[in-house]
Amino acid sequence: MDDLSRRRRWAALLSLALGSVAIGLTEFVPAGLLPEIARSVLGDEYARSEPDAVAHAGWMITAYALGVVVGAPLIATITARMRRKRLVLGLLVLFVLGTVASAVASTFGLVLVARFAAGLPHGAYFGAAGLLAATLMGPGSEGRGFAVVLSGLTVANVGGVPVITRLGQAAGWRTAYLVIAGVFLLALLAVAATVPDAPASGGSPADELRALRRPQVWLVVATASIGIAGFFAVDSYLAPITTSVTGLSPGSVAWVLVAVGLGMTAGNVLGGWYADRDLRRAMVAGFAAVIAANVYFGLTVGSAFGLFSGAFLIGATILFLGPVLQARLIAVAPGAQLMGAALNQSAFNAANSLGAALGSVVIAAGLGYRATAWAGVVVSAIGLLLAVAGLAFDRRRSGRSPAAQTVH
């Protein structure tokens, strides 16, 4: 792709990032609309107990995350020989259909099914789009390539999620999801028009599956799945935290989400840069920062300043780890880049599922919304221990072999 003009290259990169903007909307908008969703589809339960209904509605987030966990390795395997652009376009079509189904589902059970289906293409999209972006940017740019695609998540959280959240509060959450489906459709058209064709996303299905036999792969997946859950335990319940703990109006929720998005923007840029330079230190520093951010949030969320600054910090630390963990998984899965890239999203959304469920449990247990931050500290600390153990495992297993050199 060296013959592409600079303008065409950036148009293609922005088109791929637009797809992740839409993914950010469909994934993070429920955090700001859980009270509205609970009131709409769990009306009787909401009338009896708002916290219980909101906690129940949180399973909508869990269902989407479980779809990602299941879909990422499955799609990575069966599409290993598919050309990357065709794969990305097909995944965007699935997103459009799944998001529309979420908007029109008549019962909460059907909403959960639709959200699970909408999550299936998520991981494979970030894998295929990230590999395309890395190819467009040139050799040695894996971390920055994935950071470009992940930047769509930051844009979604800075501007899109707050706007769609306000729209959902005013016009209903179903309207919000129909608008998100429109963004997916726009991304589909943009990718079709600007992204050049590229070779298949990986090797054979057997090559992709072979990556699952490597213990380092599963150790990194476990590290992300548990360690990142601390962020989602808090983020999934930012709306009730804002109104019930800090005492701000529902209209403030959108601005809290802006703070998260701004933090994600900063963290993503720094994480992509650091991942291409010192991956080992980036892993350890990233998880330590996530723990510190959760502690700060738990201690200060009672004030508006603590809420907004804490939201910025948890957003920054979590997306710092995005490109870092992506590069790490690709490094420990040689010959199966698509599987490695997709498994990162499976891990993040296993964390999403675990975090949302963990938050639901502590809230339902009567510990209050603030307790989600302390639950986050515990699982993030486990993630740090697993990260250190994984790096030590590499040193014992590989010594100074070429494979070890790839992860610095």
Secondary structure by P-SEA (a helix, b strand, c coil): cccccaaaaaaaaaaaaaaaaaaaaacccccccaaaaaaacaaaaaaacaaaaaaaaaaaaaaaaaaaaacaaaaaaaaccccaaaaaaaaaaaaaaaaaaaaacccaaaaaaaaaaaacaaaaaaaaaaaaaaaaacccaaaaaaaaaaaaaaaaaaccaaaaaaaaaaccaaaaaaaaaaaaaaaaaaaaccccccccccccaaaaaaaaacaaaaaaaaaaaccccccccccccaaaaacccccccccaaaaaaaaaaaaaaaaaaaaaaaaaccaaaaaaaaaaaaaaaaaaaaaccccaaaaaaaaaaaaaaaaaaaaaaaaaaaaaccccaaaaaaaaaaaaaaaaaaaaaaaaaaaaacccccaaaaaaaaaaaaaaaaaaaaaaaaaacccccaaaaaac
